[in-house]
Amino acid sequence: MENAMTCKSNFETFCVQEGVPSLYSVDITNVVEELIITAGNIRFNITPSSNGSGASDVNLLCFARHGAIPANSLYDYSSDLYKAPLVIRSPLIGRWYISVLPVNLTKKFEETQDHDVKVCYSLESQMLQCPLGKVGPNCTMSSYALQVVLIPRCVFSFVFFLVPVHF
């Protein structure tokens, strides 16, 4: 893919408590092959005890929905950003709403007396776009503009064909 646009949040990192969702939006104005949402610089505001459960128990759930705010029970796409990015192939043009919800933080820090456990992260979105004239997976297919050609048959009857337009 030759064209890629990467957007990072204006803030270095966000720090949020367990169960408190953060909401973002991404506007897609042209045909895009993939929209990729990743979380980086994931860290915690306190240090876990050695007896706490592993970091693999922590989830940074990401929900995406086209044209409406997602919920953990109503979304178009989802992923655990702590484990893998959210990849949306051939996303629809328009506004996408992204919700990030940290869960199981207190499980990781179960012996800690501080109940103000927060996870901090930075969010990044990347849109991969094919070069002009290419489409499809990995931009391997050619795209063509088509025009309709009508051929009259009988009274009030036509046959139509789609033919490529040459520029």
Summary of the structure (lengths in Angstrom):
residues: 167
radius of gyration: 22.8
end to end distance: 24.1
largest distance: 84.4
contacts: 444
relative contact order: 0.29
helix: 6%
strand: 51%
